[in-house]
Amino acid sequence: MGNTITRAASGETAENAAPKDSQSQAKGQKSNLRKFLYVILLSLRLEQIQSFFVFIKYIWGDLRMDKRRAVVSVVGKDQVGIIAGVTKILADNQVNVLDISQTILQDFFTMMMVVDVSGIENLDSLQKQFNELGEKVGQKINIQREEIFQSMHRI
């Protein structure tokens, strides 16, 4: 990769630097792609870089399209056992956590999770369990299919 960037910095074009045989050409194309991605990353701010990597993961199939995903949101007064309670319900229902983010702002706990609900037809049962847990621990816990969540929170 460094060699490709050095060539590009010296003004050598991709055609001049391209190897001759097909195996070498494939390596040259990968190098050009790496150079392209490197240049893009250098021009982005941190939040843009994070979005860019999510986009790249989506293109390369790490975020598989065959999964049905949902968003779990938890908001309320901070206390011990919130994450344990929510993840226990998910585990008991064979729901895999794909991504999780949580924070505490002063005394308020907030958590967002993206979960795989491919094996669940109806989210009503999960929502009922979350409502029961939420009443016990003083939290508001919601689960929504990803498409609904995105359409509700579109800018």
N, C-alpha and C positions, 0 to 999 in steps of 0.2 A: 504494500500500500504506500509506504514511504517513497518508493521508487517512482510510482505513478504521480504522486503529488510533486516530487522533485521535477519530473519531466514536464508536468503542467506548469509549474512555476517558472521553468526556463523557457516557456513558450512553445515547446514541442507539441504538435497537434496529435490527436488520437490516431490519425491515419499514419503519421510518421512513426509513432511509437508502437503501433499494432504489430504483434508477432505474425508470422507467415502461416504456420500449420494450424489445423482446426483446434487441436488441444490448446495450443498457445493462444489462439484467438479467443477461446472460451475464458481462459485466465485473464486475457486483456479486457474482455467485456466485464468480468467480475471486478477487475481493478477500476475500470471506468465507473461502474456503479458505486463502488466504495468511495471514489473521489467525489462523485456527485453527492452522495449522502453526507460526506464530510463537509463539503462546501455549504450545504443546506444547514447542517447543524451549527456551523460557525456563525451563521447569520441569524440564528434564532435566540430568543430569550428563554429562560428556564421553563416557564409554563408552556411555551410553544414547543420546546423540546419534548416535554412530557406528552403533550398531545400528539406530536409527530411519532413518538415510539408506539403509542396506542394505535395510531393509523397503520404503521408498519406491521405491528403484530396482527392487526385485522387482515391486512393484505396477505400476509404469509400464513394465515390459517391458524394462528395460536388461539384466536377467539373464534372457535368453531361455530359455523352457522347452524349446525344441527342441534345445538343446545337451546332449550327454552330457558330464558333467564328471567329473574325477577329481582326487584330491589326491595330490601328490608331497611326501614328507617326506624331509629329508636331515639327518642328525645325525652328528657326528664331530669329530675334531681339526681345527682351522682350518689351511688351507693355500691356496696360490695355485691358481686354476683350477677350483675346485669348481663355481661357478655356470656357468662356460664349458662344462664337461664335460656337466653336466645339460642345459643349454639346447641344446647341440649335438645331443644325442640326440633331444630333443623336436623340434627343427627338422628333423632328418633324417627324422623320422617324420610330418611335417606336423601337429604338435600345437601349438596356439596357447596361449600363457600368458595366462590371464584375470586372475590376481591373484598377487602374490608378496610374501612377507614373509621377511626373513632377519635374523638377529642373531648376534652373537658374544658369548658369555658366558665371560669369561676366555679360555681357549684353545679353547673348544668352539664349533663352528659349528652353527647350526640354521637350516633353511629350510623353509618351507611354500609350496607353489604350488597354485593351482587352475588346471587346464588343460582345454581342450576336446578330448575324445577321440571326437567324433562320427564321425570317419572310420575309427576303429579298432574292429574287432570284439572282439578278444581282447587283454587287457593283458599276457598272459604274455610276449610278445616284448619289449615295453618293459621289463618287470621283469627279464628276462634281461640286457638291455643295461645296465640300472642296476646289477645285481649285479656285472657285469664291471667297470664303472667304479668301483663302491664298493670292490671288492677292490684296485684300482690305487691309489686315493686314500685308503683307510682310512676310508671313510664307510659308514653304513648308509642306503641309499636305497630307499624303498618307493613304490609307486604303488597306489592303491585307488580304485575307483569311489566317487563322492561319497556315494551312499546307504549304502554299507557303512561308510565312514569315519564318517559321522554317527551311524549306529546303534551303532557300537563306542564312540564317545566321547560318547554322550548321558549327561547327568548323572542 
